Amino acid sequence: MANSGIALGMIETRGLVPAIEAADAMTKSAEVRLIGRSFVGGGYVTVLVRGETGAVNAAVRAGADACERVGDGLVAAHIIARVHGEVESILPEDAAHCESSWCVPSMDA
């Protein structure tokens, strides 16, 4: 539970381009860490960020706005201020230590 008190921001998109646009806007707009993405199926992509609640809120708003500028790619945007410990166990701590389908591939590989 190393991330206790840290917020989780999620954006789900219809397609990869809106997901990339949202991830770019989120990481540029606030002090958040991009911790994962998942190809849900049917062309849907979910992007996850972590950080302080205010930063995650600003990042998700910026990501949702950027996603909407690309077209009708935004499906959902949501923030969880304090994630429960049982939910924490299924989330990656950060991209560098991630070995699940949520992982963002390392640029060093």
N, C-alpha and C positions, 0 to 999 in steps of 0.2 A: 504494500500500500504506500509506495514511495510518492505517489502523486496525490495524496490526500489533500483536499482543499484546492486542487488545481482543476480548472474547468475544462470541459470537452466541447469542442465545436464540430458540428457535422453539416456537410452540404452534400445532398444527393442530386445528381444531374442526369439528364438524358443525353448521353454521348460523352466522348472523351474530350473533345475540344472545350466545351463549357467547364468540365472538371479541371482541366489544366488552367484555364482562365481564372477560375475561382481560387484554385490553390495559389496561383501567382499573386492575385490581389490580396488574399488573406495574409500571406507571408510578408508582403511589402507594406501592408497597412498597419500592422501591430506587431508587438513582441510576442509571437507565438511560434511553436514548433510544429512543423508538418510531421505527423507521426504515422500516417497510413492512408491507404486507399484500397478500395475493393471494387472489383468488377462484379457487380451483383448478378448480372444476367439481363438479357433483353436490351443491352446497350446502356444500362444504368451503371453509374459509377458513384461511389461514396468516398468523400475525402474527409479526413479527420485532422484536427489541430488541437494542441493543448497549450495552456498558459493561464495567467491570472484571469479572473472572470471578466473584468473590464476590457482587457486586451482581446480575449476570445470573442466577446460580444461585438467589438469594433471589427475584428477580422471577419467574422461570419457575415456581418452586414455588408462589408466591402466585397466579400466573395460572392454573395448573393446578387448584389448590384452588377458586378462584372459579368456574372453568369447570364443575367437577364439581357445584358447588352449584346451578347453573342447570338441570341435568339430566344426560343422558348425552352431552353435547356434546363432551367431550374425546376427541380421536382420538390425539394424540401430543404429547409435550413433550420437547424435546432442547436440549442446550447443546453448543457447540463452543468450547473454551477459546481456541485460537489458530487462526484460519481461514487456510488455505493461500492464497497469493497468487493462484493461478488461480481459486479460488472467490471471493475478494474482488472480482475483476473483474466478476462477474455480480450483485453485491449493491450496493444503493444506499448511498452514504456517509452520507447523512442525508435526511430527508424534504424539506428545503428545496431540495436539488439533484437530486431524483429525477425522472426522466422516463420511467420504465418502468412495467410493470404492477404492480410491487411498491410503488409510491408510496402514501403516505398523503397525501390531498389537503390542501393548505394551507388553514387557516382564514382567511387573509388575502384569498383570491381572491374 
